[in-house]
Amino acid sequence: MRAILIDDESNALDMLEWILQKHCPQIQIIAKCDSPIIGLEEIKKHKPDLIFLDIEMPQLNGFDLLERLGPHDSDVIFTTAYNQFAIRAFKICALDYLLKPIDPDDLKAAVQKAENKKSKVSTDQLDMLLSYMKQEKPKSKRIALTATDHLVFVETEKIVYCESDSNYTIFFLTNGEKVMVSKTLKDVEEILEGMDFFRIHASYLINMKHVSKFTRGDGGYVVMSNNQHITVSRKKKDEFFDLFSKI
């Protein structure tokens, strides 16, 4: 696979090159760019299979570069020192990323993923990433659910609850639609953190704004806006009431 490395820090470029040569010999590095402007031109010129792209750079950040590049056939692996909130944005859109300092095992896994499955950056995905990066919390609260062969874009307020199904999660929406994604409920809980969702039970993550009522009988359960009854875990009751009082 032919790759271009773009990072405004020359030592980061050298380190990435060294790790790739040592751990990913199948990668042919055709250009190293310490300027995003030059990197953009190199991508247009060489049309690489893979782009290793820093985010925080002068002149153009990584997302600005991709906006200018437009539709392309290269896979993108972000290299970033960004905070955990930003990393959740990458997870939502199913993009590869490497957190600095780069771990060789993480690098090998990212390269393997690029070899096995193309994960192109769509316009919708890029718009969502920009939304997350430009504000501490996104105003729109819109996420992409990666179903079997397509993406479903959903406003979080239209998610009634999520149910665990082994290594998958089923999203139940206000229009009655169900969407299954290949993420654990724990992953989904991290993605939706700070958006009024609560892990009420080992198998359920609910949207607190869709709770219609709480019933004490049968150990206690909530009735959701779609009339679904969901048991409240005994150890979660106090936390549930405390959170509910703050909404």
C-alpha positions, 0 to 999 in steps of 0.5 A: 500500500502506498502512503503519504504522511502529513504532520507539521511536526518533523519529529512526529513524521520521523517517528511515524516513518520509523514505526511503519518501516519496522512494523508495517513493511507492506506500507510504501511511504511515497511522501512525507509532508510537514505542511498541509498545503504541500500534503494536499498537493502530494495527495492530488498528485500521487493518489495514495492508498492511505493517508496518515493525517495530523489534525492540529496544523497551521494553515489547514487542520486535518479536516480542512485539508479533507474538505479542500481535497473533496471526494477521493479514493484514499483511506485516512488514518488520523494521528491526533493528541486530541481529547477523549471527546474528539475521539468519540467523534471518530468512533461514531463515524467509524474512522481510524485514528492513532492517539499520540504517542503512537503505539505500534500495535495500534498502528498495525491494527489500523493498517490491517483495517485499511487493508481489509476494508475501505473506510472512505470519508463521506461528506456527511461524516466529515460534516459531523466530525467538523461539528464535533471539533468546532464546539465543546458539545455539538449543537445538533446532537446528530449521530451516524449509526453504521448498519450492515451496509449503510449509515443511518443519521439520527437525532439523539432526541429520536432515540428512545432506548438502546438494547444490548444484543451480545456484541451488537446494540439495537437502537429503538427510534421514535418512529418505531424503526429499529437499527442494529449496529456492531458496537457493544452497549458500553461503546454506545454509552460512551458515544452518547455520554452527556446527552441525557442517556442513562444505563438503567440496566446491564442490557438497556441504555435509555433516553431520560427524556423519553421516560413516561413514568416509573412504577415501583411494582415488580422490583421497579420499572420505567415506561418509555414513550413507546410504551416499552417497560424496562426494568430498573436495576436495583443498584441503579435506582438511586442514581436514576432518581438523582439524575432524573431530578436534574433533568 
